[in-house]
Amino acid sequence: MNEEKLLYRGKSKDVYEIADGPHAGKYRLVFTDRATGYMENGKPVFDPGRDVVVGEIPGKGAIACRFATHFFKLLQARGIPSHFIASPAANEMIVEPAVALGMPAQAPEMEGAAPLLNLEFTWRNNATGSFWRRYPFVKPCKNTGMVVEAWTKGDIDTLITFEAIEATGAMSRAEIAASVELVRNVAGIVSQEFTANGLHVIDGKFELGRLKHGDGSIVIIDEISPDVLRVCKGYTPDCNGDCTAYPSCTVTRCTDGKRSIKNRQQVAAADFIGVFLR
């Protein structure tokens, strides 16, 4: 692989432009073993809900690629557009070129100005993670009705309102509405797949982009993998969909004004991947 064709290096994947062959001009996603999480007592704790790389998990890239391929093929069967073309190798995926949702800095001459490189959409079936840290008045694992949020991606991801996205000109109101609907449709399919296998998706995150060729449609890009999903095995909902197991499952702390939350019954990626990759 020609290193000069590297287009982007992310937290868990590298993106290359294919120079020749039957897929010339397409992009190659290489799924790496890099993993996000946080440090606890000097050791990495891997958590897909975090945005800092804390280490590597041997073989994770190949498994994530197989997992993503499974779900992209499922979307194809349901008629939902994505950038997926094929997966020719264990940790590689060929995709249609797409431009991440973003915009250049409007005043680049100003010190501190920076472009919006990418938008990421989170969807939440239940309140945990950064959602609960921001809104601690909400009981953990409350049913949030698949609420969708947008984040700007970077070294540290930052929440941005849909009103701000429209006001800045990054996306039109119609594009925002279509994107939220697309995220909810895909999230619904993913959630149903896990439910059918006795597991529950707490939350997840997707990236969307505009296809470079054709009509520039906004489609799901990047991945659907263990890196972007939080899953649990102890979901016990009441009539409102709130999980009643949270008193025994959830652990919260507040140290020096910083809140944290953990779910004891959250399933490690290694424990749910096998369900879909038999």
VOTORFI-776534 format. One record per residue (C-alpha): residue in three letters; x, y, z. Coordinates in steps of 0.05 Angstrom, whole numbers. Layout:
<rs>
 res     px     py     pz
 ALA      X      Y      Z
...
</rs>
This chain:
<rs>
 res     px     py     pz
 MET      0      0      0
 ASN     29     68    -20
 GLU     36    112     42
 GLU     32    174     -3
 LYS    -41    157    -15
 LEU    -59    164     58
 LEU   -117    214     62
 TYR   -135    211    136
 ARG   -114    176    199
 GLY   -169    171    251
 LYS   -176    141    320
 SER   -190     71    295
 LYS   -182     72    218
 ASP   -136     97    163
 VAL   -165    121     96
 TYR   -127    114     30
 GLU   -143    133    -41
 ILE   -136     74    -89
 ALA    -89     93   -146
 ASP   -101     37   -196
 GLY   -137    -28   -210
 PRO   -212    -42   -214
 HIS   -226      5   -155
 ALA   -182     63   -178
 GLY   -208    128   -149
 LYS   -246     93    -94
 TYR   -225     95    -21
 ARG   -196     39     21
 LEU   -212     38     95
 VAL   -161      1    137
 PHE   -189    -19    205
 THR   -133    -15    257
 ASP   -125    -45    326
 ARG   -125     24    359
 ALA   -179     30    412
 THR   -210     87    452
 GLY   -225     90    526
 TYR   -196    120    590
 MET   -141    105    640
 GLU   -158     78    709
 ASN   -104     62    760
 GLY    -52     67    706
 LYS    -86     16    660
 PRO   -128     27    598
 VAL   -202     14    602
 PHE   -230      7    532
 ASP   -297     42    520
 PRO   -325     58    450
 GLY   -362    118    480
 ARG   -296    154    494
 ASP   -256    194    442
 VAL   -184    184    465
 VAL   -140    127    440
 VAL   -112     90    500
 GLY    -80     29    468
 GLU    -89    -28    419
 ILE   -128    -93    420
 PRO    -95   -146    376
 GLY   -141   -168    320
 LYS   -193   -115    334
 GLY   -187    -83    265
 ALA   -203   -147    227
 ILE   -262   -163    272
 ALA   -289    -92    267
 CYS   -285    -96    191
 ARG   -323   -162    188
 PHE   -375   -134    235
 ALA   -383    -70    194
 THR   -389   -110    130
 HIS   -445   -151    161
 PHE   -486    -89    177
 PHE   -471    -52    113
 LYS   -496   -112     74
 LEU   -558   -113    118
 LEU   -570    -40    101
 GLN   -562    -55     27
 ALA   -615   -109     32
 ARG   -662    -58     65
 GLY   -649     -6     10
 ILE   -613     43     56
 PRO   -556     79     21
 SER   -484     77     46
 HIS   -414     84     17
 PHE   -400      9     22
 ILE   -375    -28    -40
 ALA   -337    -90    -17
 SER   -291   -120     35
 PRO   -233   -154     -2
 ALA   -188   -167     59
 ALA   -196   -183    132
 ASN   -186   -111    157
 GLU   -201    -72     93
 MET   -264    -43     62
 ILE   -272    -10     -7
 VAL   -320     48     -6
 GLU   -347    103    -51
 PRO   -310    169    -42
 ALA   -350    215      2
 VAL   -339    283     33
 ALA   -350    286    108
 LEU   -402    337    131
 GLY   -363    400    148
 MET   -344    468    122
 PRO   -281    511    115
 ALA   -265    566    165
 GLN   -303    628    144
 ALA   -248    675    168
 PRO   -183    635    161
 GLU   -141    698    170
 MET   -164    704    243
 GLU   -120    673    296
 GLY   -153    611    324
 ALA   -199    601    265
 ALA   -207    529    242
 PRO   -250    489    194
 LEU   -307    443    214
 LEU   -274    378    193
 ASN   -330    329    206
 LEU   -397    319    240
 GLU   -414    257    279
 PHE   -485    237    299
 THR   -497    201    364
 TRP   -563    165    379
 ARG   -584    143    448
 ASN   -635     92    468
 ASN   -618    103    542
 ALA   -585    157    584
 THR   -513    140    601
 GLY   -443    162    582
 SER   -433    235    564
 PHE   -509    244    560
 TRP   -517    230    634
 ARG   -454    269    652
 ARG   -485    330    618
 TYR   -555    318    647
 PRO   -545    286    716
 PHE   -616    303    735
 VAL   -638    246    690
 LYS   -638    177    721
 PRO   -587    130    689
 CYS   -614     86    633
 LYS   -677    126    623
 ASN   -709    113    555
 THR   -689    173    513
 GLY   -730    154    452
 MET   -670    147    406
 VAL   -651    220    413
 VAL   -601    243    360
 GLU   -545    292    374
 ALA   -491    322    330
 TRP   -418    330    349
 THR   -358    363    316
 LYS   -301    313    311
 GLY   -230    329    333
 ASP   -180    313    387
 ILE   -239    324    434
 ASP   -309    317    405
 THR   -356    376    418
 LEU   -432    377    421
 ILE   -464    425    371
 THR   -538    442    365
 PHE   -576    431    301
 GLU   -596    505    303
 ALA   -522    523    303
 ILE   -508    476    245
 GLU   -562    511    204
 ALA   -544    581    226
 THR   -470    573    207
 GLY   -488    546    139
 ALA   -456    478    150
 MET   -522    443    131
 SER   -591    465    109
 ARG   -652    451    152
 ALA   -676    399    101
 GLU   -608    365    102
 ILE   -608    362    178
 ALA   -678    332    180
 ALA   -660    280    127
 SER   -596    263    165
 VAL   -632    254    231
 GLU   -683    209    197
 LEU   -627    168    165
 VAL   -591    160    231
 ARG   -655    137    266
 ASN   -671     87    210
 VAL   -602     56    213
 ALA   -602     57    290
 GLY   -669     22    290
 ILE   -643    -34    246
 VAL   -580    -42    288
 SER   -620    -42    352
 GLN   -669    -94    325
 GLU   -612   -140    305
 PHE   -584   -138    375
 THR   -652   -148    408
 ALA   -663   -209    364
 ASN   -599   -237    394
 GLY   -616   -223    467
 LEU   -575   -159    473
 HIS   -593    -86    479
 VAL   -558    -27    446
 ILE   -552     31    495
 ASP   -525     81    445
 GLY   -482     90    384
 LYS   -452    139    336
 PHE   -451    145    260
 GLU   -417    189    210
 LEU   -451    215    148
 GLY   -422    244     84
 ARG   -439    270     15
 LEU   -421    222    -42
 LYS   -369    255    -87
 HIS   -401    225   -150
 GLY   -473    226   -173
 ASP   -522    274   -140
 GLY   -481    283    -76
 SER   -531    247    -33
 ILE   -519    244     42
 VAL   -507    172     63
 ILE   -479    134    122
 ILE   -403    128    117
 ASP   -345    105    159
 GLU   -367     44    199
 ILE   -418      7    239
 SER   -374    -32    286
 PRO   -360    -48    360
 ASP   -321     17    361
 VAL   -385     57    356
 LEU   -435     18    397
 ARG   -448      9    472
 VAL   -486    -55    486
 CYS   -513    -87    550
 LYS   -541   -155    570
 GLY   -584   -135    628
 TYR   -637    -89    599
 THR   -700    -95    640
 PRO   -749    -43    616
 ASP   -812    -17    650
 CYS   -874      5    612
 ASN   -837     69    591
 GLY   -775     34    567
 ASP   -733     58    626
 CYS   -686      4    650
 THR   -705    -18    720
 ALA   -638    -53    732
 TYR   -599     12    738
 PRO   -594     13    815
 SER   -554    -51    814
 CYS   -520    -40    747
 THR   -499     32    746
 VAL   -442     63    785
 THR   -434    138    787
 ARG   -382    183    819
 CYS   -368    256    825
 THR   -295    275    840
 ASP   -271    347    839
 GLY   -334    365    802
 LYS   -323    313    747
 ARG   -379    262    739
 SER   -368    191    715
 ILE   -416    134    701
 LYS   -405     60    688
 ASN   -453      3    672
 ARG   -434    -64    703
 GLN   -475   -102    651
 GLN   -445    -67    591
 VAL   -420   -121    544
 ALA   -347   -119    521
 ALA   -341   -119    445
 ALA   -307   -186    447
 ASP   -368   -216    480
 PHE   -420   -193    429
 ILE   -380   -196    364
 GLY   -386   -272    361
 VAL   -462   -267    358
 PHE   -457   -236    289
 LEU   -393   -269    264
 ARG   -408   -342    274
</rs>
